Amino acid sequence: MVAPFNSKPRRAGATRRSAVGLILGAPLVAGCAGSPFGGSTPFGGGDQPAGPQQQPSALGSGQVKVGLLLPLSASGNAGVAAQSMRNAAELALAEFQNPNIQLLVKDDAGTAQGAQQGAQQALDEGAEIILGPLFALSVPAAAQLARTRGVPMIAFSTDSSVAGRGVYLLSFLPESDVNRIVDYAAGTGKRSFAAFLPENAYGNVVEAAFKQAVARKGGRIVAFEKYSDPSASARTFGQSLAGADSLLLADDGDALVGVADALAANGADLKRLQLLGTGLWDNPRVFANANLRGGLYAAPDPSGFRSFSGRYRAKYGGDPVRTATLAYDGVALVAALARTQGGQRFSPDVLTNPSGFAGIDGLFRFRADGTNERGLAVMRATPSGGQIAANSPKSFGA
């Protein structure tokens, strides 16, 4: 089920920059469920109150020890998601066929203090790399300890501001969505871009990525506005769209419906424009909304998540949370590197291999600054759900 390729032994002193691609399970899924900016998670809340710390547990019996920090005792959806991610990590171990790793599972309770304690325990027990934590505000506390020991961390937050030296993010970053959808639109001849974005942390990240992507493709931004109240802002913004041929809308799937309806009600001809979006469009309410029909958004190919979900249900009797694939891919990645890369397995040179890796959600690669790039599909919003308009890439360009 999981097999590395191009895994010949390293020559002494050689620098491995050829493909270290990994097939981690199956292909891919639709968009991300949300964004842990400023400590919030794909499930809504910020850092959660500390719950009772669970007893430490270990999965697997290999020689290479790997810390796994999850908010298992956090309240609400965060705790539910953490258990699903733990299950996915266990599933990856089972499907990898006798990996030489042992997962040191630590409950960080969804707090920075808990993440710090969990990281300390994992490091003291010999962890060579740490997977997690999930909450953005928990990452720096754990990263500080890991850096001191020279141990890399692969965290699950979508807040790129917490990435950095030795701290890599294996999440769905808004920047990847924006780059993919702008590149695709430009490739189909779109040159005059507009954007209507929320006045929040997610909107700020999308704004920066959008302006850079349009400039890189030689396009121009003819209309741009941020909103706190979309109904109020739509009155003036709708009138500024006359010169645009495409419009980026990037908000939570539920809020997005209200944004589109407000624009249409204030005279914006959304059918004339090519609507563009991010992975947050992957939402039944979006697909059911006539104003958003035909819009294009960037997201992983859904087939991988469907396959993963079937295997997960067969083993655990329930559906996985969307972020469960991050835990699966993280474990499969470290297991494959432990098998193929010898003593350099978790070095920056190996982790930032430009050819990247292939996981449940398609291609991904880590940048030297800790952020990632994903090979995403372009999806079209239809009444029956997201339909593939352009396939995800088979490899990364130079």
Helices and strands as residue ranges (DSSP letters): E 2-4, E 22-24, G 37-39, E 57-59, E 64-70, H 76-96, E 101-107, H 112-124, E 129-131, G 136-138, H 139-149, E 153-155, G 160-162, E 167-169, H 174-187, E 192-198, H 201-216, E 220-227, H 230-237, G 238-240, E 246-249, H 253-265, E 274-277, G 279-281, H 284-288, G 290-292, E 296-299, H 303-316, H 324-340, G 342-344, H 348-351, E 357-359, E 362-366, E 372-374, E 377-382, E 385-390
